[in-house]
Amino acid sequence: MAELLRVTALSAGYGDLRVIRDLSLSLARAEALAVLGRNGVGKTTLVESLVGLTRRFAGTVALDGRDISARPPEARVRAGIGWVPQSRGIFRSLTVRQNLTATARPGPWTLDRVHEMFPRLAERGGHMGDQLSGGEQQMLAIGRAMMLNPSVLLLDEPTEGLAPVIVDRLFAALGQLRQEGVALIVVEQHARGVLDLTDRAVILDRGRIVHEAPSAELRHDTAALEAHLGVASAVLPRGAAAP
Ligand SMILES: Nc1ncnc2c1ncn2[C@@H]1O[C@H](COP(=O)(O)OP(=O)(O)OP(=O)(O)O)[C@@H](O)[C@H]1O
């Protein structure tokens, strides 16, 4: 598969603090990558470094073979980096429809396509951003990112705080994006759902990749899950007891 994103020996952080340390990874076109790790290991910082929101000490980020390391966030978005922040970043004083169209860029993802994926957003089109439930906000954040027609979508804990039925719906929508050729990088605490969705997973610890495996393999690797995440039971099928 053709390479889309390449991160090479990246060290990045905030002020004088190096959070990401000498980290390298690559992502193929339409590939989905899970980024796992305990709290505070640098998952958000990695995503923010791809978006261009951190201080870069060393290393490069390339998209489609072009070095975007020195580009500001707006230019990275124009180059094809889509971002759904952990805070969701909904414009609260705009309607749902205005949220979707305010920053849209031309491409296959239009308002109709987003409404098809999330019919709830069509129903709520005239509501203000601050009148939405958590699940609706997350759908809106994803829909708005898609309206920028990215080649890779970065999602930072998209299911945080949502009810299981909404989590299932969101993962189904993300699965649909994948099928349609959008590459995904998903930071998640719900290891089970994200390992079903993704092709490959990396586990971070103290700003470095400490484990990397195909998602289908990691899902059953209770030793690795316990060692790096302490969550082996969380990725077993529902209803199954941990060994
Ligand atoms: N804006 C910031 N300024 C300074 N330090 C920060 C900032 N954001 C994060 N950090 C520090 O960077 C380190 C990594 O945080 P980060 O949020 O990237 O981890 P995480 O793996 O995403 O954690 P969580 O799962 O809790 O979201 C932490 O020590 C944190 O205190």
The ligand as an ORCA input file, in Angstrom:
! r2SCAN-3c Opt
* xyz 0 1
  N      -0.181     22.082     26.939
  C       0.717     21.441     27.701
  N       1.720     22.122     28.309
  C       2.641     21.486     29.056
  N       2.671     20.141     29.279
  C       1.691     19.420     28.714
  C       0.666     20.020     27.896
  N      -0.163     19.029     27.480
  C       0.324     17.881     27.990
  N       1.431     18.111     28.736
  C       2.243     17.099     29.439
  O       2.664     16.147     28.475
  C       2.643     14.841     29.022
  C       1.828     13.941     28.129
  O       0.467     14.367     28.099
  P      -0.567     13.873     26.990
  O      -1.827     14.625     27.229
  O       0.069     13.932     25.665
  O      -0.740     12.338     27.407
  P      -1.898     11.324     27.040
  O      -1.229     10.018     26.827
  O      -2.700     11.861     25.915
  O      -2.752     11.289     28.355
  P      -4.342     11.133     28.610
  O      -4.654      9.718     28.279
  O      -4.463     11.446     30.062
  O      -5.022     12.127     27.709
  C       2.072     14.972     30.426
  O       3.153     14.977     31.329
  C       1.382     16.299     30.413
  O       1.416     16.897     31.685
*
